[in-house]
Amino acid sequence: QKEVEQDPGPLSVPEGAIVSLNCTYSNSAFQYFMWYRQYSRKGPELLMYTYSSGNKEDGRFTAQVDKSSKYISLFIRDSQPSDSATYLCAMSANTGGFKTIFGAGTRLFVKA
Amino acid sequence: GAGVSQSPRYKVTKRGQDVALRCDPISGHVSLYWYRQALGQGPEFLTYFNYEAQQDKSGLPNDRFSAERPEGSISTLTIQRTEQRDSAMYRCASSLASPDSPEKLFFGSGTQLSVL
């Protein structure tokens, strides 16, 4: 069993739709939960991070963490064609140089 | 430059040859990571350093893979006796790793390794 599970998709939605992306994990030591966005032929870029459980909102993006269920989500409101990319969840047990484990990534296509 | 720099951008080699991949992290970044990313997959952890100390190498597939960061800055990932299954994008990332900042990784453009 992988430490982080993520449905690879692809996920295709019309412009303006609400998108829900999810990951599950098995390691209860994870405390930092990140979402990276990766455009084709580029390296991943950090989109959002959340510490422990709870919600975090940044513009059209909301990240949720439920540690009791070992489940994290990223919601994208009013999705735009420019949001088309691969979204990678990532997790770390701590800051200060602890390794970050990535999910497989979900490919998202937003159609105009 | 301001970002993480990796070289070469592309490397084509014959099976059995050794290759060395270089990563120059963002100046001042404490942590340096190596990941391998297959097409359509997420980055797979290989190893990471804090300064010059290799903290975790549990992701290295076998003893043909090794990495070093002798002066706590530039790092080299070496693959000996390459095999076709080693073909992948190898990505380096660095981070400040400060207590006030979660593990925000800055990735380089990667080295695409092809073993013929």
Interface residues (C-beta under 8 A of the other chain):
Chain A: Q6 P8 Y32 M34 Y36 K42 G43 P44 E45 L46 Y49 Y51 L88 A90 S92 T95 G96 G97 F98 K99 T100 I101 F102 G103 A104 G105 R107
Chain B: V4 V30 S31 Y33 Y35 G40 Q41 G42 P43 E44 F45 Y48 N50 Q55 D56 G59 R91 A93 S95 A97 S98 P99 S101 P102 E103 K104 L105 F107 G108 S109 G110
